[in-house]
Amino acid sequence: MRREAVVEKTAVVAEPEGSVLRGRSGRRTVEERQQAVLDVPAGKANVDQVARRLGVLPATVEGWRQDALAGVAEAMRRGTAKSAREFVLERESTNLRRVVTDTAIEKVIRASARTPSSRERRPSPGRRPARAFKGPTSRTL
């Protein structure tokens, strides 16, 4: 019986600009996608050249570009204000702080209600109260 090893071929071809063509499929790093998106409007390369260099379809690069533009538009719309998600998280944080504070206060109140102060303590039934020392008496002399 003869077994054949399957070897994955990865084509690496140097392009004139000094960039490397990646012929394997897979995910691209954030840095690769950012650079691809920035290269197109900067005029360093067109969409087809970037796609060929990264070994992806031109539609993929175009999708990255559209996502980047949508993110920039959202940031410009929002300005320095907080996002809706940040408002929701802040509200939840405030509510949780109130609950924790209320719970801590209730715990202290319950603990103080369980242990009476020294003035309120009474001898338990069945025990004689301790006699106070009155000094030496004639019987002890």
Backbone as CSV, one residue per row, in Angstrom:
resi,resn,N_x,N_y,N_z,CA_x,CA_y,CA_z,C_x,C_y,C_z
1,MET,0.835,-1.168,0.000,0.000,0.000,0.000,0.888,1.242,0.000
2,ARG,0.547,2.157,-0.830,1.374,3.327,-1.005,0.650,4.559,-0.472
3,ARG,1.308,5.315,0.372,0.714,6.532,0.924,1.371,7.744,0.273
4,GLU,0.547,8.673,-0.083,1.075,9.902,-0.653,0.872,11.037,0.342
5,ALA,1.888,11.750,0.535,1.790,12.898,1.441,1.202,14.073,0.671
6,VAL,0.272,14.725,1.319,-0.332,15.910,0.709,0.438,17.118,1.206
7,VAL,0.995,17.832,0.275,1.790,19.005,0.622,1.031,20.234,0.167
8,GLU,0.812,21.128,1.119,0.121,22.374,0.786,1.120,23.304,0.135
9,LYS,0.766,23.803,-1.012,1.676,24.680,-1.731,1.348,26.123,-1.403
10,THR,2.345,26.832,-0.999,2.196,28.247,-0.717,3.099,28.990,-1.677
11,ALA,2.488,29.748,-2.538,3.270,30.481,-3.522,3.715,31.806,-2.927
12,VAL,5.003,32.049,-2.967,5.541,33.314,-2.523,6.331,33.877,-3.698
13,VAL,5.820,34.976,-4.221,6.422,35.576,-5.392,6.736,37.025,-5.074
14,ALA,7.957,37.439,-5.333,8.330,38.827,-5.088,7.811,39.687,-6.230
15,GLU,7.167,40.779,-5.866,6.689,41.729,-6.871,7.703,42.853,-6.988
16,PRO,7.615,43.618,-8.037,8.599,44.676,-8.262,8.683,45.704,-7.131
17,GLU,7.564,46.012,-6.483,7.592,47.023,-5.422,8.281,46.497,-4.172
18,GLY,8.634,45.229,-4.141,9.265,44.659,-2.966,8.267,43.980,-2.046
19,SER,6.992,44.012,-2.405,5.999,43.347,-1.572,5.937,41.877,-1.950
20,VAL,5.333,41.075,-1.093,5.287,39.633,-1.296,3.853,39.205,-1.548
21,LEU,3.663,38.359,-2.542,2.349,37.806,-2.847,2.112,36.616,-1.945
22,ARG,1.016,36.626,-1.239,0.678,35.499,-0.368,-0.351,34.665,-1.088
23,GLY,0.008,33.485,-1.467,-0.881,32.636,-2.233,-1.757,31.728,-1.400
24,ARG,-1.599,31.726,-0.091,-2.422,30.839,0.718,-3.677,31.566,1.195
25,SER,-4.684,30.801,1.419,-5.905,31.414,1.924,-5.822,31.498,3.438
26,GLY,-6.685,32.279,4.018,-6.705,32.417,5.472,-6.972,33.844,5.869
27,ARG,-6.957,34.069,7.143,-7.255,35.400,7.656,-6.043,36.310,7.524
28,ARG,-6.308,37.550,7.268,-5.260,38.559,7.206,-5.208,39.274,8.545
29,THR,-4.030,39.685,8.927,-3.890,40.382,10.200,-4.524,41.763,10.099
30,VAL,-4.781,42.348,11.254,-5.350,43.692,11.295,-4.414,44.669,10.584
31,GLU,-3.118,44.513,10.824,-2.147,45.418,10.206,-2.176,45.304,8.681
32,GLU,-2.297,44.074,8.175,-2.356,43.883,6.720,-3.604,44.544,6.144
33,ARG,-4.740,44.369,6.825,-5.981,44.977,6.321,-5.917,46.493,6.391
34,GLN,-5.375,47.027,7.488,-5.259,48.481,7.604,-4.374,49.043,6.493
35,GLN,-3.245,48.396,6.272,-2.332,48.875,5.235,-2.983,48.797,3.860
36,ALA,-3.726,47.734,3.613,-4.409,47.577,2.328,-5.411,48.707,2.120
37,VAL,-6.171,49.011,3.166,-7.184,50.069,3.058,-6.517,51.426,2.867
38,LEU,-5.396,51.660,3.533,-4.715,52.953,3.411,-3.963,53.103,2.091
39,ASP,-3.508,52.004,1.502,-2.771,52.068,0.238,-3.643,52.523,-0.923
40,VAL,-4.913,52.155,-0.906,-5.792,52.475,-2.045,-6.021,53.978,-2.178
41,PRO,-6.521,54.684,-1.137,-6.741,56.125,-1.329,-5.447,56.931,-1.425
42,ALA,-4.338,56.386,-0.901,-3.068,57.098,-0.972,-2.469,57.039,-2.372
43,GLY,-3.039,56.199,-3.239,-2.546,56.098,-4.607,-1.341,55.177,-4.738
44,LYS,-0.984,54.463,-3.686,0.151,53.548,-3.762,-0.184,52.318,-4.591
45,ALA,-1.456,51.940,-4.584,-1.888,50.765,-5.346,-3.389,50.864,-5.542
46,ASN,-3.877,50.186,-6.599,-5.329,50.140,-6.758,-5.851,48.877,-6.075
47,VAL,-7.167,48.716,-6.054,-7.791,47.601,-5.341,-7.298,46.265,-5.884
48,ASP,-7.180,46.150,-7.201,-6.732,44.890,-7.799,-5.302,44.533,-7.383
49,GLN,-4.431,45.527,-7.341,-3.041,45.271,-6.957,-2.936,44.834,-5.491
50,VAL,-3.696,45.503,-4.635,-3.683,45.141,-3.210,-4.229,43.730,-3.032
51,ALA,-5.326,43.420,-3.726,-5.930,42.093,-3.620,-4.961,41.017,-4.089
52,ARG,-4.281,41.269,-5.184,-3.323,40.293,-5.723,-2.158,40.112,-4.743
53,ARG,-1.674,41.220,-4.177,-0.556,41.146,-3.232,-0.914,40.317,-1.991
54,LEU,-2.164,40.429,-1.514,-2.579,39.706,-0.315,-3.200,38.352,-0.610
55,GLY,-3.428,38.059,-1.879,-4.004,36.768,-2.233,-5.479,36.667,-1.893
56,VAL,-6.205,37.774,-2.015,-7.648,37.789,-1.756,-8.360,38.353,-2.976
57,LEU,-9.662,38.267,-2.952,-10.448,38.829,-4.052,-10.538,40.352,-3.916
58,PRO,-10.651,41.055,-5.034,-10.821,42.502,-4.962,-12.061,42.905,-4.157
59,ALA,-13.106,42.092,-4.207,-14.315,42.394,-3.433,-14.023,42.375,-1.928
60,THR,-13.085,41.537,-1.504,-12.710,41.479,-0.089,-12.047,42.787,0.330
61,VAL,-11.128,43.277,-0.483,-10.458,44.540,-0.183,-11.473,45.674,-0.186
62,GLU,-12.392,45.642,-1.131,-13.436,46.674,-1.192,-14.307,46.628,0.062
63,GLY,-14.603,45.436,0.561,-15.372,45.298,1.803,-14.627,45.893,2.991
64,TRP,-13.313,45.643,3.058,-12.501,46.221,4.130,-12.542,47.756,4.048
65,ARG,-12.456,48.271,2.822,-12.457,49.722,2.627,-13.787,50.322,3.064
66,GLN,-14.895,49.665,2.712,-16.217,50.160,3.099,-16.406,50.113,4.616
67,ASP,-15.919,49.045,5.255,-15.995,48.950,6.720,-15.208,50.086,7.382
68,ALA,-14.033,50.372,6.836,-13.202,51.441,7.389,-13.884,52.790,7.233
69,LEU,-14.465,53.036,6.071,-15.162,54.302,5.842,-16.379,54.436,6.749
70,ALA,-17.095,53.340,6.976,-18.251,53.372,7.883,-17.805,53.694,9.309
71,GLY,-16.673,53.129,9.722,-16.142,53.417,11.052,-15.728,54.867,11.203
72,VAL,-15.111,55.417,10.168,-14.709,56.819,10.197,-15.948,57.708,10.243
73,ALA,-16.953,57.386,9.449,-18.185,58.181,9.433,-18.865,58.156,10.803
74,GLU,-18.905,57.000,11.436,-19.511,56.886,12.774,-18.737,57.713,13.791
75,ALA,-17.413,57.662,13.723,-16.588,58.434,14.645,-16.786,59.933,14.439
76,MET,-16.928,60.347,13.203,-17.142,61.765,12.911,-18.525,62.215,13.382
77,ARG,-19.523,61.364,13.201,-20.877,61.692,13.652,-20.920,61.824,15.167
78,ARG,-20.277,60.892,15.827,-20.296,60.856,17.281,-19.442,61.964,17.871
79,GLY,-18.359,62.311,17.210,-17.459,63.336,17.741,-16.813,62.853,19.017
80,THR,-16.817,63.712,20.035,-16.223,63.332,21.308,-17.268,62.784,22.274
81,ALA,-18.509,62.732,21.845,-19.574,62.215,22.711,-19.434,60.706,22.884
82,LYS,-20.102,60.213,23.892,-20.058,58.775,24.162,-21.017,58.042,23.233
83,SER,-20.698,56.791,22.968,-21.568,55.977,22.128,-22.757,55.499,22.954
84,ALA,-23.767,54.997,22.270,-24.950,54.479,22.950,-24.568,53.333,23.881
85,ARG,-23.642,52.506,23.466,-23.196,51.379,24.298,-22.524,51.876,25.573
86,GLU,-21.737,52.950,25.461,-21.090,53.505,26.647,-22.117,54.042,27.640
87,PHE,-23.187,54.680,27.131,-24.244,55.167,28.011,-24.926,54.012,28.737
88,VAL,-25.200,52.938,28.025,-25.847,51.772,28.632,-24.945,51.175,29.716
89,LEU,-23.662,51.040,29.424,-22.732,50.473,30.403,-22.593,51.362,31.636
90,GLU,-22.575,52.668,31.446,-22.495,53.579,32.588,-23.739,53.482,33.461
91,ARG,-24.911,53.384,32.828,-26.157,53.257,33.581,-26.159,51.966,34.390
92,GLU,-25.744,50.860,33.770,-25.676,49.584,34.480,-24.685,49.656,35.641
93,SER,-23.557,50.298,35.444,-22.552,50.434,36.492,-23.110,51.233,37.665
94,THR,-23.810,52.322,37.385,-24.417,53.138,38.439,-25.443,52.331,39.219
95,ASN,-26.289,51.599,38.520,-27.300,50.777,39.191,-26.661,49.708,40.067
96,LEU,-25.610,49.070,39.569,-24.926,48.041,40.353,-24.281,48.633,41.602
97,ARG,-23.711,49.819,41.491,-23.120,50.477,42.666,-24.185,50.747,43.720
98,ARG,-25.359,51.203,43.282,-26.453,51.461,44.233,-26.871,50.174,44.935
99,VAL,-26.998,49.103,44.185,-27.407,47.828,44.769,-26.374,47.351,45.788
100,VAL,-25.103,47.453,45.449,-24.049,47.029,46.373,-24.073,47.884,47.633
101,THR,-24.245,49.188,47.486,-24.303,50.083,48.639,-25.495,49.750,49.526
102,ASP,-26.671,49.589,48.924,-27.880,49.247,49.688,-27.710,47.923,50.416
103,THR,-27.122,46.948,49.757,-26.913,45.638,50.374,-25.958,45.748,51.558
104,ALA,-24.907,46.524,51.429,-23.949,46.704,52.527,-24.617,47.384,53.712
105,ILE,-25.451,48.388,53.449,-26.161,49.081,54.529,-27.116,48.124,55.235
106,GLU,-27.866,47.351,54.476,-28.786,46.375,55.076,-28.028,45.370,55.932
107,LYS,-26.873,44.933,55.491,-26.076,43.965,56.245,-25.656,44.549,57.589
108,VAL,-25.229,45.798,57.601,-24.818,46.449,58.845,-26.014,46.600,59.776
109,ILE,-27.157,47.000,59.245,-28.364,47.177,60.067,-28.783,45.847,60.679
110,ARG,-28.780,44.792,59.898,-29.170,43.476,60.420,-28.189,42.992,61.481
111,ALA,-26.920,43.215,61.271,-25.920,42.787,62.247,-26.090,43.547,63.556
112,SER,-26.382,44.836,63.487,-26.561,45.605,64.722,-27.870,45.241,65.411
113,ALA,-28.871,44.806,64.688,-30.140,44.396,65.295,-29.994,43.065,66.023
114,ARG,-29.098,42.226,65.596,-28.891,40.913,66.222,-28.113,41.003,67.519
115,THR,-27.218,41.948,67.667,-26.401,42.072,68.875,-26.845,43.308,69.643
116,PRO,-27.579,43.127,70.747,-28.048,44.292,71.519,-26.878,44.977,72.213
117,SER,-27.055,46.232,72.531,-26.001,46.988,73.207,-25.852,46.491,74.640
118,SER,-24.803,46.889,75.338,-24.537,46.389,76.692,-25.620,46.834,77.673
119,ARG,-26.247,47.990,77.460,-27.308,48.439,78.352,-28.560,47.606,78.199
120,GLU,-28.798,47.104,77.015,-30.022,46.349,76.767,-29.903,44.886,77.168
121,ARG,-28.707,44.432,77.468,-28.523,43.013,77.794,-29.144,42.699,79.143
122,ARG,-29.854,41.621,79.211,-30.474,41.153,80.451,-29.986,39.739,80.696
123,PRO,-29.924,39.358,81.948,-29.471,37.992,82.203,-30.455,36.996,81.623
124,SER,-29.920,35.938,81.113,-30.790,34.931,80.530,-31.539,34.212,81.652
125,PRO,-32.732,33.700,81.384,-33.500,33.018,82.429,-32.730,31.797,82.919
126,GLY,-32.795,31.552,84.211,-32.125,30.410,84.781,-30.753,30.730,85.329
127,ARG,-30.248,31.901,85.072,-28.943,32.294,85.604,-29.133,33.370,86.657
128,ARG,-28.395,33.244,87.722,-28.459,34.269,88.758,-27.561,35.424,88.359
129,PRO,-28.020,36.612,88.601,-27.151,37.754,88.297,-25.934,37.745,89.223
130,ALA,-24.834,38.192,88.746,-23.608,38.241,89.546,-23.771,39.287,90.635
131,ARG,-23.233,38.995,91.847,-23.331,39.947,92.948,-22.223,40.979,92.814
132,ALA,-22.567,42.150,93.130,-21.572,43.213,93.110,-20.737,43.138,94.383
133,PHE,-19.472,43.455,94.304,-18.579,43.431,95.450,-18.881,44.646,96.310
134,LYS,-19.169,44.410,97.598,-19.521,45.516,98.485,-18.426,45.812,99.494
135,GLY,-17.336,45.199,99.386,-16.246,45.440,100.326,-16.242,44.410,101.437
136,PRO,-15.282,44.484,102.327,-15.191,43.489,103.401,-16.344,43.630,104.401
137,THR,-16.834,42.517,104.835,-17.919,42.502,105.820,-17.383,41.955,107.123
138,SER,-18.184,42.048,108.164,-17.740,41.586,109.480,-17.625,40.065,109.506
139,ARG,-18.324,39.376,108.626,-18.227,37.911,108.624,-16.880,37.433,108.139
140,THR,-16.269,38.174,107.233,-14.994,37.731,106.695,-13.838,38.094,107.607
141,LEU,-14.021,38.972,108.561,-12.945,39.394,109.451,-12.797,38.507,110.586
